[in-house]
């Protein structure tokens, strides 16, 4: 385990609890001292033969593994063929357990990525689930490290905010719902430019393929991603979202325009909210038009009726 911040320590504790021999290191003396204070043993991964016999190198998000140049321990792991992963990859690889055989409804994972609005969107989804009485947890780049979350319950949902650092390295990425808010220049040195930055975000949608994708299409990258995920414009497994453009001709779309938030399905408006009334106080007016017959819901009941 390279890097002993919040997620690194949570991963180390989870690995120990799972019976793995965790070899822990951080370049920071302060981080090493904190790890020792929590009962962890240290192992200097910078030594020449330190990676011999190592099954995997788990790298904390803040440590570069490719650009602008790999950390020396990461570079040695790459040269020796030691698999790289992070706590997000370990989470997805270990999320399902034999206990699920007794569950009525399988637990699910909703992941949110993008440049702006990730934390707000993640927190809002978690709040809505709690208000609806659905057991849920929040973590990732916000709240708790993913490997410190409680085991999933029957019908529970885990909502994760994921940064590009986290999606870029995870060997397993299989959310049930993936959300892409938008894309603006950020962390370009870490990803060697906008192309690498977008590629890191895109991995959340490409590694396993979510059952449902919610994609902001105000930038060309979002429009490209939505096009890649959908079998055609009418494919309502992809929900296109815009903050100012009217979206017509799609199976499912939500957009804000001229003071209203509108939802369209199969070429018809099915809901609208007057955003002009939302100012400090959450008073608002909601109008609904009769909706066309809904397509069959996904096997696990998303979207809710």
N, C-alpha and C positions, 0 to 999 in steps of 0.2 A: 504494500500500500504506500504510494508516493503522494504525500500531501496530507497534513493532519489538521485541516480546518474543520468546520462544522460537518460537512458531508463526509470527510475522510474519517473522522472519529466514529461517526455513525456506521460507516461501512466496516471499519475495523471491529467494532463491537458485534456487528451482525455476522461477520466472518468467523469470529471466535465462537459465537453462540451456535453457528452451524457446524462447528467441528473442524474448521480450517486452521492451519497454522499461519497466522497473519504476521508478516514481516513488515514492520512499520518504519517509515522514515520521512523526515521533513527537513528541508535546508535551514529552517528557522530554529535556533536554540529555544526560543520561547515556546514554539509549537511542540517541540520535543518534550520540554519540561511539563507542559500541560498534559500531554499524552501519558507520560510516566506517572503524573499525579492521579490520573484516572485508572491506573493499574495496567497500562499497556507496556509491553517490552519493545525496545527499539532494536533495529538492525540496520546497519549502515549500508544502504543500497548503492552508495557511490563507490564502494570498493570494487576492485577489478573483477573478481569472480563471484560477486554477490548474487547474480541472477542464475547461477547454476542450479538446476533442479526446481526452479520457480515455475509454477503452473500458469500464472497470469500476473500481469502488472496492472493493478488498479490505480488509475491516475485521477487526482482531484481536478475539478474543472479549471482552476486557475493556472494549471501547469501546461505550457505549450507542448504539443506532441507532433506538430508539423511545421507551422509557421509562427513567427519569423524564423525560428529554428527549434528543433526538439530539445527538451531538457536532456542533459547528458545521460541520465539513467534511462530515459525513454529511447534515446538514440541507441544505447547499448542493447536494450530489449528488442528494438527493431532489427538490429544487426544479427541478434542471436535467435530470432524467430519466436520470442516470447509474446504470447497474445496480449494485446492492450485492451482494456475495458475501463468503465467507470461505474459509479454506484447506480446510475440509471439503467445501464445494461444489466447489472446484477439484479436490480429490482424486477425488471420484466422477465428475466430468466427464472426467477424464483417466486413470482407472484402467485401462481396457481399452486394449490396444495391438495393432498388427498381429502382434506376436510370438505372441499367443494362438492364432493360426491353426495353429501347430505344436504346441500343447499337447494332451496326452491328456485332462487334466482342467482345466477352467477355474478360475482362482483365484476365491476367494470372500471376502466381507467379513462379519464378525460385529460388530454394534454393540451396546453396552450403555449404557443410560441409566437415570435414576431419581434419587431423592433420596439414598438410603443404599445402601451396598454396591456401588457401581459399580466402584471400583478393585479390590476383592477379587474380584468376579465376573469382571472382565476378566482379571485376572492368573491366576485359576484356569483359565479357558477356555484361555488361552495355554499354561499349564503342561500341561494335559491333552493339547492338540494336540502339543506337543513330546514328551511322554512316549509318545504314540502314533506318533511318527515322522513327523508331518505338518509340513512346513515352514511356519512361521508367524512373524508379526511382531506387535508390540504398539505402540500409539501413540494419538494423540489427546490427551485430557486427562491421560493417564498416559504416561510414557516419552517417545518421540520425537514431534515434530510430524509430521503425516501426510505432508507433502510432503518430508520428509527420509527416509522409508522407502525401502528398496531396491525396485527393480522386481519385480513379482510373478513367481513361478516356476510351473512346471507343477504344478498341484494345491495351491498354497500358500493359506494363509488369513491375512488381516489381521484382527486383533482390536482394535477401537477402543472406548475409553471416551469418551463424548460428554456434555458438560454441556448444560444448557439454553441457555447462551450460544452454544454451537456449533451446536445443532440449529435454533435460532430463525432464523438468517440464511442458512444454506446453501441455495443455489438448487437443488442436486441432492442427494438423499438416497435412495440405492437399495441398502441392505444386503441380503444374502441371508438373514441371520438377524438379527432385532432383539429385544433383551431389555429389558424394563421391570421394574425391581426393585420399586419402591414410590414413593409420593409423600407428602412431608411439607412443611410450609411452609418455603420457602427462597427467597432472591433475589426477594422479593415486590415490592420497589421497582423492580427492573429489569424485571419482567414485569407491573407494574400489578395485582398480586393473584394469588390462586390460579388463577383461570381462565386468565390469560395464561401463568402458569408451566406449567400442564398442557398448554395449547395448544402451547407450545414443545417439550415432551417428545413430544407426540403426532405432531408433524411427522415424526419418525423412521419412523413407521408409515404415514403418510398420503401422503407425497410420491411414493413409487414402489411401496410395498407389498412387504414382504419375503416370501420363499417360506415362512418359518417364523417365528412370533412366540412368544416365551416371556414371559408376562405375570404379574406378581404381582398377585393379586386380593384382597389383604387390605383395600384401600381401595376406595371407590366408583369412583374414577377408573380403577383397574385393571380393575374389573369392567366398566365402560363400554367401555374400550378393547378388552378381549377380546370383548365383544359386537359391537362395530363391526367387528372383524377377522374374525370367524368367520361362516360361512354358517349355522351352527346349532350347538347344543350338541355334536353328534357330530363336528364339523369338527376333525380332529386336526392341521390346520395351525397351530392355536393351542394352545399348551401352557400351561394354567393352573397357577399355583404359589401355595401358601399356607404360611404359617409356623405355622398352628395350627388351620385349619379342614379338615374332611374334605370332599373334593371328589368328588361322585358324579354320574353321569349325563353326563359329558363324554367326548369322544373321546380326550383325553389330558390327564392331570393328575398333578401331583406335590405332595405335601403332607407336612408334619411334624405329628405328633399323638401325644400320650401317649408320647413318647420314641422314636417310630419315624418314619422317612422312608419313605413309600410311593409307588409309581408305579402308576397305574391307566390302562389303555387299554381302550376299548370296553366299559366296565362291569366289567372284571375287574382284580384286582390282579396285576401281573406281576413286581413286585420289592419288596423291603422291606429296610431297613437298621436295625439296632438302634442308635440314637444314644446310648443309655445307656452303651455301652461306649467312646464316644469322649470321652476326657478326657486331654488332654496327649499320650498315646501314641495313634497312629492305629489301634490294634487295634479291629476291628469284626467283626460277624458278618453275613453277607449270605445271604439265602434267596431263592430264585426259584421261582415257580410256573410251570407250562407256559403259555407265552404263546399267545394266539389268533393266527391268521394275520395277519401284518403287512400293512398297505396298501402299495401300490407306493411305493418310495422316490422322493424327488425326483430329477430327471434327473442331478443332480450328486452323488448318493449321501448325502444327509442325511435322516434320521439314519444314522450308520454301523450296519452290521449287527452 
